[in-house]
Amino acid sequence: MGRTTFDGAPLLTAEDFRLLRDLLAQRTGLTFSPESRPTVERRLRERLAIVGVASFAEYTQFLRFNARAATEWDEAIDLLTTNETYFFREDYQLRSFASEVLPMLQSQAQSRRRLTLWSAGCSTGEEAYTIAMLVLQSGLFDGWDIKVFGSDISKRCIATARKAVYGPSSFRSTTADAKKAFFLEQREGFQVVDRVRALCHFGSMNLLDEERARLLGRIDAIFCRNVLIYFDAHARRRTIDMFHDRLYPGGVLLLGHSESLLNVTTAFELLHLREDLVYRKPSGMREEEPAT
């Protein structure tokens, strides 16, 4: 029996937190500081009663070995991950993407007339749909095969992304013109129009699952914004290496404004845009795997 509060609720001790934190990092790459222990305890406490264990130590063992662990991992991840996002987030970077990156990608991919983009850690889908809207607005890819993949570790987020219906908080940076062009008002909120939805494909993915990432084929540009800040150093390196492997030569990686590859890898070139800095896989690298 683990330690409990005065009213009998299970306590997450420092040792139990360390074991649970290490398991979470190993499985998902997510890192939790000692200061986050009360938050982890509060968010997961109800799960103990639901799965039928009395302590956090037993809960960690449940996640390791129980036949029902896969379902419980989904629940725990949903409770512990941060899913703050909205349409047209970090607009300065999106302006650079639209005005400088997309023309570059159009030139590089002209021979195959196929553009593949990936929102890695897409949360509830706003970023992936924003990318698709920018591609359509550019007018550079008419008649091309365009795919925008959105992936997230949270299955609940992916279900929301596929539904494509959003409330007021998702539109804090959306202009009236964009809202009129790309959304239809429904009873539940505003739904992304079909011509944008048709370009976007969503699936649940752990970014440490390199085999699943290979199913996406080669990618022209990857957005992974404000995701790696939640990873430990080892998971960050693994993820960046996987992104490098997935990108076409000349492909681009866009991170959040506070993120950098300093002390992570030297495999990318730094590309200076008018309003942003992005990372590019050197264009002279030999392509070893046929595009899918």
N, C-alpha and C positions, 0 to 999 in steps of 0.2 A: 504494500500500500504506500503510495507517495504522500508527500506533505500536502495539507489542505489549508484553506483559509478558515477563519472563525466560523463561517457558515457552511463549511464542508466542501467548498469548491476546490478542485485540484490546483496546486501551485506548480509553476514551472521553475524548478530549482536551477541554479547556475549550471550544475553538472548535466541535468536533463536537457537544458537549453543547448549546451555545447554538443551533445550527441545528436539532437534534432537538427541543429544548425548545420552540422557536418553532413548529415544525410541529405538535407535539402540542397546544399552546395554540390554534393556529388551527383545528385539526380538532375538538378535543374540549372546549376551554375549560379543561382541566386545566393547572395551573401547577406547576412544579418549581423549587425554590430551588437555588442553587449547591451547598448542602450535600447535596442529594439525588443529586448526580452519581454517587457510588459505588453507591448503591442502583439507580439506573437502569441503570448499567453491568452490575451483577451480574445483574439480572433479565432483561435483554435479550441478554446475551452469547451464549447458546446459540442464539438466533434467527438470528444472523448465519450460523452454519454451516448451519442448517436451510434458509435461503432461498438459500444459496450465495454470500454476499459475504464479503469479507475484512476490512472496516473498518466502523466506525460511520458514517463519511461515506457509504459505499456503501449502507449500510442505510437512511439517510435518503433517499437518491435512490430506492431501491427503493420506499419508502413513498410517495414523490411520484409516480412514473411507471410502475412495473411493472404489467403486466396482472394479476398475482396480488396486488396491494397490498391489495385489499379484505379478503381472507382474512387477510392478515398484520396488518392493523389490528386485527381481532378478537383475534388472539393477543397482540399488544402491549398492548392495552387490558386484557385479562384479567390480564396479568402486572403492570401498573403501577397498577391501581386497588385501593383499600382496600375490603374487603367485610365489615367487622365489623358484625354485627347479631344480634338475638335477639328473641324474642317479648316483647311488653309492655315495650319499652325506654322509658326516661324516663317512668315510671309517673305522676309528678305531672302531666305534660302530658296523658297519656291520661285521667286522672281528670277534668281540666278539659274535655277534648274530649267525654267521655261525659256529664258532668253539666250542662254549660253550652252547648257548641257544638252538639251534636246537637239539643237542643230548639229552639235558635234556627234551625237549618237546617230542621227539621221544620215550623216555623211559616212560614218563607219559601217553602218548596217545596210547601206544602199544595195549591195549585191544580193543580200538575202531577203530584203524587204520584210523583215520580221523584227519586232521590238518586244523585248521581255523585261519587265521591271518587277521588283520585289520590295514589298513593305514588310520587313522582318520585325516582328513585334508590333503588329498592326492594331492591337487592342480591339476596339469595337468597329474598326473598318474605315473610319473617317479619312485616315491618311491614304489608304489604297485608292479610295474613290477620288480623293483630291488629285492624286497623281494621274488617274485616268482622265479627269476633267482637263487638266493642263495639257495632256497629250492631244485631246480632241480640239482644244482651243488653239493649239499651235498650228494646225492645218498642215503639218509636215509629213503626216503618215497616212494620208488618205489611200485606201486600197491595200494597206499593209496588214499583216497578221500581228495584232497587238494583244499582249496578255499582261495583266497586272496581277501578280500573286500577292495575297495577304496572308501572313501566318502569325499565329500567336499560340503560346503554350496553354492559354485558357480556352477550353471548349465553349464556355458560356459566352465569352467575347466573340468567338467565331460565329456562334449562332446569331448573335445580334448583328454582326457584319453581314451575314447572308440575308437577314430580314431587310436590312437597308432602310429602316425607318428611325428617324432621329428627332429628339426634342430640342428645346431652346438652347441648352448648354453646348450643343455641338456646333452652334452657328455664331459663336462670339466673334469670329474673324471673317465671316462670309458676307460679301457685298450683296446688296439687293439684286443686282444684275445676275450674279452667279446663282443666287437662290432661285430666281425666276427661270434661269436657263436649265438648271440641272436637278430640280426637285419638284415633286408634285405634292400638294397638301392632301393629307389623309386624316381620318378621324384620330389616329394615334400619334400623328406627327407629320413630318415631311419625309417622303420616300424618294430615294435616288432614282432618276429616270432610267428607263430600260437601256438606252444606248450607252450609258455609263456602266450600268450593272453588267452588261454583256461582256465587257472587257475584263471584269474582275473575278478572280477565282480564289476562294478562301479555304484554308485548312488548318487544323491544329498541328503545331510542330514545336518540339523542343529544339532550340538552336544548337544543342549539343549532339543532336541526332544527325550525323553526317550522311548516313545512308538515305534517310528521308529527304535531306536537302538535295541530294543528287537527282531525285525524281523531278526536280524543277528544270533540269537541263542547264544550259548556259544563260547567263543573265547580263543585260546591258547596263543596268544601274540598280543598286541596292540602297534603300532607305533603312537605316537602323538608328533611329533618333531617340535618345534618352532611354535606351534599353541596357546598354553595356554598363551604365553607372550602377546597376543593381547586381552585376556579376563580380565574382572574385577574379583575381588576376589570371589564374589558370583557365577558367572558363572564357574569359575575355580573349585570351590568345587563341584558344581553340576555335572560337567563333570567328574571329578575324581571319584566321588561316582558312576556314571553310568558305568565307565570303570571297577571299582571293581566288580560291580554287573554282568557285562557281562563276565568277565574272569572265566575260570575254576579255581578251587583251584590248586595252583601251577603255574598258568598262569603269564605272564610277561608283564609289561608295560615299554616301552622304550620312554623316553623324550629326548628333545634336550639338548645339552651339557651345556647350561646356565640355564636349568630349574630344579626345585626341588619340592618335596612335603613338604618341611619344612613349617610349619604353615598352611598346607592345610589339611592333614589327617595323622593319624597314623595307618591306616588299612593295609598298605603294609609293607612287609619286604624289607630291603635293601640288594640286592644281589651283592656282590663284584665279578666282573669278572677281567680277566687279564688286559684289556684295558678300562674298563668302569664300571659304576655303573648303575644297573637297579632296578626296583621295582617288587616284586613278591607278588601275593596274597597268603597268608599262605596256604600251601598244606593240612593242617589238617581241613580246614573249610568244613562243610557239604554242599553237593550239594543239593539245594532245588528245582531246576527246571530241568526237563529232557532236554538233549541236543536236538537241532532240526536239 
